[in-house]
Amino acid sequence: MNSRERFECAMRHQNPDRVPIDIGGTSLTGMRPRCKVRLSQLLGFSENTAEDNTGIDEKILRWAGTDFRPVGAIVDLPSRHTRILSPRAAIDCWGVRREIVDGEWQITQSPLKGASLDDLKSFRWPEARVDEKQLEKWGNQAQKLREQNQYVVVAEHPVYGILELGCWMCGYGDFFLKLAADTDFVRFFFDKLLEIQLAVIEQYYSVLGSYADLTTSGDDFGSQNGPLISPAMFGELIVPYFSARIKRTKELAQCPYWHHTCGSVVKLLDQIIDCGVDILNPIQTSAADMEPKLLKDRFGDRIVFWGAVDVQQFLPRAAPEEVPEQIQDLIDVLGEKGGYVMAPAHEMQDDIPPENIAAWVDTVHNHTRQPS
């Protein structure tokens, strides 16, 4: 089987020749620069090789057997807010200020923190216009990949999710208070965001949609211990907007829809599936109630699981000889009758030994079977 055939088989909930692999096939399933360098050194790969748009060397993708190749990215929309303040500080098109703190970009100022509904109505939103030259470049990349007919073409999502933008633009504490006590503000905010999302999606997928085998979105709905909001609030305030975005995306791209949400989302998963999500990522098994067998037994006939290789606790701490058993268990449980793509449960950090990544990949390639 080639990569596209393998993925299509898994999506039909049938067993492919091996479980599909994603290391670096999306912007959320790659590795940090130091992790990449250490793996390259272990494998004997030279630096300065060609990279995909997630920053992963093509040599690593081929070594891993990554079945996916990403195209596109979050779009930087025209905005009066956008500014580079210094090499360590910037304001994005949504007015959110970020600075490098302890080596990581952190939000340090939210433009709508403490805002009233009147403040929101006068806020200067970014212009929902995608750069045509950038779109043309992405379209050419996607067309080339599709014509090669070798890998699954992943059209990465062009715009953020409504819940994460609310948390970033208003501040986490402030926005969760508004979700509970100021639904007029929240609905006006989400109405405006959906308007921008749909306008961006229209432009983006009009170019990329015909080449995409898969498309994505990201918006965290869970924490380590459970959903960020109650199922009732999720259904009332998130579902109408989330489902509208997915519906229009599928009309334009006509391919499976992949959604990334960290944390424990078991209590929301029926609603997430009903919104049109075909694939759930990242399957954070260290979070509450996210045990692979529970997920497979309850939801495995209605959704495909993508991820589940624990990058929080297992991969950083395990000895290389301990890795195969864990990987084999995931293949046996989540990969039973297809419906599973093996990937890290988020970007792999610098504390993960490259030997453990190699042991993981070797285990997958040593576990082949007769396709069903």
N, C-alpha and C positions, 0 to 999 in steps of 0.2 A: 504494500500500500504506500502511496505517497501521502504527504501531510494532509492534503485536502480530503482525500478519501478516508484517512484515519479519523479526522475530525468529524466528517459527515456521519461516519459509522457511530462514533460516540454520541453524537447528537440524536441519533435514532434510538439510543439506549440499546445498542448492540455492541458486542465485543469486537474492537479492532485488533490488529495484529499485536499491538502494544498500546499501553495507555498514552494518549497524546501528552507532549511535554511543552511547557512554557517556562523558559528562563530567558527573560529579555524580550518576550514577544509583545509586551505592553509596557507602558511607562510605570506601571505599578507592580511589575513582577520581575524587575531587574536586580541590580546590585549597586551598592555604593562604589565610588571610584577606587578606594583602597582595596575593597573586597575583589573587585575586578582585576586589579593589578596582581594581587596575590594569587588568584586563580590562574591568570595568564602565566605567571612565573612557574607555578606548579606544572602546568601543561607544556611549558617550553615554548610558548607563543611570544613572538616579538611584539613590541609596541608599535604604535602608529599604523595599525591596520584599519581597514574600512569598518565603520560603525553604522548601526541602524539609528533611527532617530531617538532611541532610548539611551544611546551612548554605550551600547554593548558591542564588542568586536564581533564581526561576522564569523571569525574563526571560532569564537566561543559558542555562538549560536549553532554552528554546524556540528561542533564537537558534542554539544548537549543534545542535539537532535531536536532543537526547538522547531515546532511545527508551524509557527506563526511569525508574521512579519508586520510591524506596525507602520501606519502612515497617518499623518495629521497630528494635531495637538490642540491644546487649549488655545483659543484665539485671543490675541491682545487687541482689544477693541479700541477705536479712537475715543479719547476721553480727555477732558480738561484736567483731570486729576493726575494723570500719569506723569511721574517725575522720577528721575534718578537723582537722589540727593547726595550720594557718595558711593564709593565701592561697597559700603556696608549698610546702606539704607536706601529704600525706594518706596514709592507710592504707586500702586497698581491702578488699573483703569476703573476699579470700583471704589477708589479712594482709601483703600486699606494700606496702612503704612507697615512695612516690615523692616527689621534690622537684624543683622547677624549677632546673635547672642549665644555664647558658648559654642561657636562654630556652626550654628544652625540658624536659618531664617525664621524669625519669630514675629508674630503680630504685636506691634507696640502701640498702634492707634487705630480705632474703629470710627469711621466717619459719622455713623448714625447712633453711636452710643448715647443713650439718654434722650433720643429724638422723639418728638411728638408726631402725631399724624400730619399736622400742618408742616412740620419740618420735612417729613418724608415727601410730601407733595411738592415741595420746592427743591428737592434734591436734584442735582445735575447727574443724570444717568449717562453711562457710556453710549456711544452711537453703535447701533447694531449693524455694523458694516464690516464684512470680512475682506481683507486685502486680496484683490483679484490676482496679483502676481503670485502671492503665496498659495492661493487656491490652485492656480494653474500648475505650480510646482508639485504640490501634493497629488493633484490629479494625474500628472505624468508618471509619478512614482507608483501610484496605485495601478495604473493601466499596465505599466511594465511588469509589475509583480503578477498581476492577473493573467497576462499573456504568457508568462513563464509556466503558469499552471502547476506550480510546485508547492508553494506554501499557502497557508490560510492568510488572506489579506484582512488585517484588523484596522478598521477606520476608527482611530481613537476619538473620544468625545471632544467637541470644540468649545464647550461652555460648562461652567461649574453647576453644581446642584443647588437647589433653593435652600435647603436647610443649612448647608455649610456656608453659603453666602450670607445667610441671616446671622449666623454665629460670628462670621468674620467682620461683617459691616456694622453690627450692633454690639458686638462683644457677647461672649457666651452667656454669662449670667443675665445680662439685660435681655437677650433675645428669648431665653427660656422663660423669663418672667412675662414677656409679651405673648408668647405662645399660650400661656395659662390665663392671662388677664386682659389682654388687649388684642382681641382677634380682628378688630377693624384695622389696626395697624398691620397685622400679619397678612391679612387678605389683600390689602392694597399693595404691600411689599411683594407678595407672591404673584399677584396679577401682573405687576410691572416686570418682574423677573421672567415670568413665562412668556410675556410679549417679546422680550429680548431673546430668550432661548429659542423660540420658534422662528424668529427672523434669522438668527444665526444658523440654525439647523437647516432652514430652507436653502440658504446660499451654499452651505458646506456640503450637504448630501446631494444637491443638484449636480455637483461635480464628482464627488467621491462615491456616491451611493451605488452606482451601477457596477463598480469594481469591488465592493466590499463583500467579504464572506461573513463578516462579523462586525458589530459596532458596540460601543461601550458607553457607560456613564459612571460617575462616581459621586457618592453623597453618603456620608457615614450616618447610619441610623441607630447604631448600637454602641454600648460601652462594654467594659470588661465583664460587668455583672448583669446586664440586661439592656433592653431598648432605652434610647435616650428620652423617648416620650412614650406615653401609653398607647396601646393599640387603638383605643378610641380616638385619641387626639391625632394619631397618625392617619387614621381613616378619614377624619374630618378635614384636616388641614394640609396634609401632604399628598394623599392619594389623588385628589382631583388634578393637581398640577403635574405630579410625577407621571400619571397615566396619560395625560395629554401630550407630554413631551415624547413618551415612548410611542404612542400611537402615530404621531406625525413622523417620527424618525423611521419607523417601520414602513410607512407608506412610501417614503423616499428611498430607503436603502433596501428594503425587502430581504432582510437577513436576520439571523438570530441576534438577540439583544442581551448584552452582558452588563451586569451592574456590580460595582465594587462598594461594599459597605463593611467597615470593620466592626468588630464587637459581636455581642450576642444578639441575634435578630430572629431567633426561633419564633418568638411570640408575634412577629410581624410578617413572617414568611408567607403565610397564606395570602395576605394582602399584596405583598411584593410580587408574588407569582400572578395574581389576578391583574396587576397593573400591566403585565406583558413582559416581565423579565423572564428570559429563557435560561440564563446562566448566572449563578451566584458566585461571587468572588469577595473576599479571599479565603473564606472558611477558616476563621480564627479559632482553632481547636482549643486554645488555652482559655477562651472566654466561656462563661457559664452556659451550659446546655448546648454547646456546639460540638458534642461528641459525634464523630463520623457515623457510627452505626445508627444513632438516633436520627440523624439527618437523612440518611439513606432510607431507613425504614419508613419514615413519615412522609418524605417529600421526593424520594428518588425517582418516582415515576412521572413527576411533573416538572422537574427542573434538573439542569446539569450543574454539577459542582466543579469549581475551578480553584485550585489552590491546595490548602490544608497542610502543606509542609511547614511545620512550626519553626518560625525564625525568632521567636521570643525566648524560648527556653530550650528546646531540644537541639536544634542545629548548632547553636553557639557552645553548648556544654557537652554534647555527646562525644564519645570516642568514635573514630571512623568505623570500627568494627561493630558498633551498636546501630549504625545508620540503616543497613540493609533490612533488618527486621521491622523497623518502624515504617520504612517505605513500602515494604511488602504488605504490611497490614493495611495501609491506605489503598493500595491497588486492589487487595482482596475485598475490602469493605466498600469503598466509594466507587471502585471500578467494576464492581459486579454488574454484569449485563450493560456495560458501557456507562455513559452518563457522567464521565469524570475526565478532567484534564488536570494533570499533576503540575503544580506550580508552587513557588514559595507563597506563604500566607502574608506577604507584603514584600517590599524591597529588602533584599538581603544586606545586612549591615556589616561593618568592618570587623565585628567580633566573631564572625562565622569562619571557622577554619576551612581553607579551600579543599582539604582532604575530605571533609564531610560532604561538600558539594559533589566532588568526584565520586564518592561512594554512592550517593543518591542517584546520580546519572547512570552509573554502571549497573545499579540494581534494576532500574527501569529497562535498560536495554537487554539485560539478561533475562527479563521476564516477558518472553514473547509467547503468543498463542495463536491458535487457528481462529481467524475471524468468523463471527457468527452472522 
